[in-house]
Amino acid sequence: VLIAVVSWAWFGLKKLPVGWEGQRLFLGKRIPSFVKEGWRWAAWPWDIKAVDCRKVVVKLDPLSVFTKDNVLVDVEGSYVRRIAILDAYFGVDDKEISKGLDDLWDQEIRSRVIEKYLVEALGFQVDLGKGVQPAMTGRAVHWGIEVPEVLIASIRPNAKVAADLELKERE
Protein backbone atom coordinates (compact mmCIF):
# COMPACT_ATOMS: atom_id res chain seq x y z
CA VAL A 1 0.00 0.00 0.00
CA LEU A 2 2.84 2.35 0.88
CA ILE A 3 4.48 1.76 -2.52
CA ALA A 4 1.16 2.46 -4.28
CA VAL A 5 0.64 5.71 -2.35
CA VAL A 6 4.23 6.88 -3.00
CA SER A 7 3.96 6.07 -6.72
CA TRP A 8 0.57 7.82 -6.93
CA ALA A 9 2.07 10.94 -5.29
CA TRP A 10 5.28 10.79 -7.37
CA PHE A 11 3.53 10.45 -10.73
CA GLY A 12 1.21 13.31 -9.80
CA LEU A 13 4.06 15.84 -10.09
CA LYS A 14 3.75 17.94 -13.25
CA LYS A 15 6.15 20.59 -14.50
CA LEU A 16 4.88 23.61 -16.42
CA PRO A 17 7.73 25.26 -18.37
CA VAL A 18 8.52 28.97 -18.11
CA GLY A 19 5.72 31.04 -19.64
CA TRP A 20 3.13 28.27 -19.46
CA GLU A 21 -0.04 28.33 -17.40
CA GLY A 22 -2.68 25.71 -16.80
CA GLN A 23 -6.20 25.05 -15.65
CA ARG A 24 -6.89 22.26 -13.22
CA LEU A 25 -9.10 19.35 -14.25
CA PHE A 26 -11.11 17.01 -12.05
CA LEU A 27 -12.05 13.75 -13.76
CA GLY A 28 -11.29 15.40 -17.11
CA LYS A 29 -13.56 18.44 -16.57
CA ARG A 30 -12.21 21.96 -16.17
CA ILE A 31 -12.60 23.55 -12.75
CA PRO A 32 -12.07 27.24 -11.91
CA SER A 33 -8.55 26.75 -10.58
CA PHE A 34 -5.48 28.00 -12.44
CA VAL A 35 -1.76 27.37 -12.00
CA LYS A 36 1.36 29.18 -13.17
CA GLU A 37 4.71 27.81 -14.36
CA GLY A 38 6.73 25.52 -12.12
CA TRP A 39 6.20 22.19 -10.38
CA ARG A 40 2.60 21.33 -9.50
CA TRP A 41 0.96 18.30 -8.02
CA ALA A 42 -2.00 16.82 -9.89
CA ALA A 43 -2.39 13.08 -9.41
CA TRP A 44 -5.47 11.15 -10.49
CA PRO A 45 -8.39 12.16 -10.39
CA TRP A 46 -6.92 15.63 -10.93
CA ASP A 47 -4.90 16.82 -13.89
CA ILE A 48 -3.66 20.05 -15.46
CA LYS A 49 -4.43 21.28 -18.98
CA ALA A 50 -1.47 23.50 -19.87
CA VAL A 51 -0.86 26.05 -22.63
CA ASP A 52 2.00 28.33 -23.67
CA CYS A 53 1.01 31.89 -22.62
CA ARG A 54 4.08 33.67 -23.98
CA LYS A 55 3.79 36.18 -26.80
CA VAL A 56 3.69 34.50 -30.22
CA VAL A 57 3.89 36.11 -33.65
CA VAL A 58 1.25 34.76 -36.05
CA LYS A 59 1.76 35.36 -39.78
CA LEU A 60 -1.42 36.28 -41.64
CA ASP A 61 -2.34 35.33 -45.18
CA PRO A 62 -1.27 37.93 -47.77
CA LEU A 63 -4.16 40.05 -49.00
CA SER A 64 -4.75 41.81 -52.32
CA VAL A 65 -6.78 45.00 -51.98
CA PHE A 66 -7.81 47.83 -54.30
CA THR A 67 -6.91 51.41 -53.34
CA LYS A 68 -9.13 54.44 -53.89
CA ASP A 69 -7.62 54.95 -57.34
CA ASN A 70 -8.31 51.27 -58.27
CA VAL A 71 -4.73 50.02 -58.04
CA LEU A 72 -4.30 46.50 -56.65
CA VAL A 73 -1.85 46.33 -53.74
CA ASP A 74 -0.60 43.33 -51.77
CA VAL A 75 -0.60 43.65 -47.97
CA GLU A 76 1.42 41.26 -45.81
CA GLY A 77 1.36 41.27 -42.05
CA SER A 78 1.28 39.45 -38.77
CA TYR A 79 0.06 39.97 -35.23
CA VAL A 80 1.44 39.31 -31.79
CA ARG A 81 -0.84 37.31 -29.51
CA ARG A 82 -0.77 36.20 -25.91
CA ILE A 83 -3.24 33.96 -24.12
CA ALA A 84 -4.59 36.01 -21.24
CA ILE A 85 -7.81 34.31 -20.03
CA LEU A 86 -7.36 30.55 -19.87
CA ASP A 87 -10.99 29.62 -19.17
CA ALA A 88 -12.19 31.50 -22.28
CA TYR A 89 -9.31 30.17 -24.41
CA PHE A 90 -9.91 26.52 -23.49
CA GLY A 91 -13.60 26.92 -24.38
CA VAL A 92 -12.83 27.60 -28.07
CA ASP A 93 -11.08 25.63 -30.79
CA ASP A 94 -7.72 27.13 -31.85
CA LYS A 95 -8.68 26.83 -35.56
CA GLU A 96 -11.81 28.92 -34.91
CA ILE A 97 -9.70 31.64 -33.30
CA SER A 98 -7.22 31.68 -36.22
CA LYS A 99 -10.00 31.81 -38.82
CA GLY A 100 -11.86 34.53 -36.92
CA LEU A 101 -8.79 36.75 -36.60
CA ASP A 102 -7.80 36.14 -40.23
CA ASP A 103 -11.31 37.11 -41.40
CA LEU A 104 -11.22 40.23 -39.22
CA TRP A 105 -7.77 41.08 -40.66
CA ASP A 106 -9.18 40.86 -44.20
CA GLN A 107 -12.17 43.03 -43.30
CA GLU A 108 -10.18 45.74 -41.51
CA ILE A 109 -7.41 45.97 -44.12
CA ARG A 110 -9.90 46.18 -47.00
CA SER A 111 -11.94 48.90 -45.31
CA ARG A 112 -8.87 51.01 -44.48
CA VAL A 113 -6.83 50.62 -47.68
CA ILE A 114 -9.76 51.34 -50.01
CA GLU A 115 -9.94 54.85 -48.48
CA LYS A 116 -6.36 55.67 -49.58
CA TYR A 117 -4.79 56.51 -52.92
CA LEU A 118 -1.81 54.37 -53.98
CA VAL A 119 0.78 56.95 -52.88
CA GLU A 120 -0.84 57.25 -49.44
CA ALA A 121 -1.31 53.48 -49.07
CA LEU A 122 2.36 52.71 -49.74
CA GLY A 123 3.44 54.80 -46.73
CA PHE A 124 0.57 53.69 -44.50
CA GLN A 125 2.17 50.63 -42.84
CA VAL A 126 2.67 51.82 -39.27
CA ASP A 127 -0.63 53.70 -39.04
CA LEU A 128 -2.50 50.76 -40.58
CA GLY A 129 -1.12 48.36 -37.97
CA LYS A 130 -2.02 50.74 -35.14
CA GLY A 131 -5.52 51.18 -36.58
CA VAL A 132 -6.24 47.48 -36.97
CA GLN A 133 -4.91 46.47 -33.53
CA PRO A 134 -7.88 47.74 -31.43
CA ALA A 135 -10.39 45.90 -33.65
CA MET A 136 -8.43 42.64 -33.40
CA THR A 137 -8.07 43.03 -29.64
CA GLY A 138 -11.81 43.66 -29.30
CA ARG A 139 -12.65 40.42 -31.09
CA ALA A 140 -9.85 38.31 -29.57
CA VAL A 141 -10.73 39.14 -25.96
CA HIS A 142 -13.85 36.95 -26.30
CA TRP A 143 -11.53 34.02 -26.93
CA GLY A 144 -9.22 34.85 -24.03
CA ILE A 145 -6.49 36.28 -26.26
CA GLU A 146 -4.71 39.61 -26.08
CA VAL A 147 -3.37 41.21 -29.30
CA PRO A 148 -0.82 43.82 -28.18
CA GLU A 149 0.53 44.54 -31.66
CA VAL A 150 -0.33 44.19 -35.35
CA LEU A 151 2.63 44.39 -37.72
CA ILE A 152 2.29 45.27 -41.40
CA ALA A 153 5.31 43.81 -43.17
CA SER A 154 4.70 45.40 -46.55
CA ILE A 155 2.25 47.24 -48.73
CA ARG A 156 3.30 47.16 -52.36
CA PRO A 157 1.62 47.22 -55.74
CA ASN A 158 0.61 43.81 -57.03
CA ALA A 159 3.36 42.26 -59.21
CA LYS A 160 1.29 42.59 -62.37
CA VAL A 161 0.38 46.21 -61.55
CA ALA A 162 4.03 47.01 -60.72
CA ALA A 163 5.11 45.63 -64.11
CA ASP A 164 2.45 47.74 -65.85
CA LEU A 165 3.54 50.86 -63.94
CA GLU A 166 7.19 50.21 -64.85
CA LEU A 167 6.29 49.74 -68.51
CA LYS A 168 4.25 52.94 -68.48
CA GLU A 169 7.18 54.82 -66.89
CA ARG A 170 9.59 53.54 -69.56
CA GLU A 171 7.32 54.71 -72.34
C-alpha positions, -999 to +999 in steps of 0.1 A: +000+000+000+028+023+009+045+018-025+012+025-043+006+057-024+042+069-030+040+061-067+006+078-069+021+109-053+053+108-074+035+105-107+012+133-098+041+158-101+037+179-133+062+206-145+049+236-164+077+253-184+085+290-181+057+310-196+031+283-195+000+283-174-027+257-168-062+251-157-069+223-132-091+194-143-111+170-121-120+138-138-113+154-171-136+184-166-122+220-162-126+235-127-121+272-119-086+268-106-055+280-124-018+274-120+014+292-132+047+278-144+067+255-121+062+222-104+026+213-095+010+183-080-020+168-099-024+131-094-055+112-105-084+122-104-069+156-109-049+168-139-037+201-155-044+213-190-015+235-199-009+261-226+020+283-237+010+319-226+041+337-240+038+362-268+037+345-302+039+361-337+013+348-360+018+354-398-014+363-416-023+353-452-013+379-478-042+400-490-048+418-523-068+450-520-078+478-543-069+514-533-091+544-539-076+550-573-083+513-583-047+500-580-043+465-567-019+463-537-006+433-518-006+436-480+014+413-458+014+413-421+013+394-388+001+400-352+014+393-318-008+373-295-008+362-259-032+340-241-046+360-212-078+343-200-074+305-199-110+296-192-122+315-223-093+302-244-099+265-235-136+269-244-128+276-281-111+256-308-077+271-318-087+268-356-118+289-349-097+316-333-072+317-362-100+318-388-119+345-369-088+367-366-078+361-402-113+371-414-112+402-392-078+411-407-092+409-442-122+430-433-102+457-415-074+460-441-099+462-470-119+489-453-089+510-445-068+506-477-098+513-500-099+548-485-064+557-496-048+565-529-018+544-540+008+570-529-008+572-494-013+535-491+024+527-497+034+548-467+006+537-445+022+506-428+027+518-393-006+537-390-025+508-406-011+484-380-020+507-351-055+512-366-062+475-370-049+465-335-079+477-314-104+459-337-084+426-334-081+430-296-118+437-293-126+404-311-099+383-296-107+391-260-138+369-263-115+340-269-092+348-240-065+363-263-047+396-261-034+412-293-008+438-282+005+445-317-003+442-354+026+444-377+023+453-414+053+438-432+047+454-466+022+472-487+033+472-524+016+472-557+006+438-570+034+423-592+013+426-624+004+462-616+040+470-607+051+456-641+025+477-659+035+509-639+072+502-648+063+497-685+042+529-685+072+548-669+096+535-696+073+547-723 
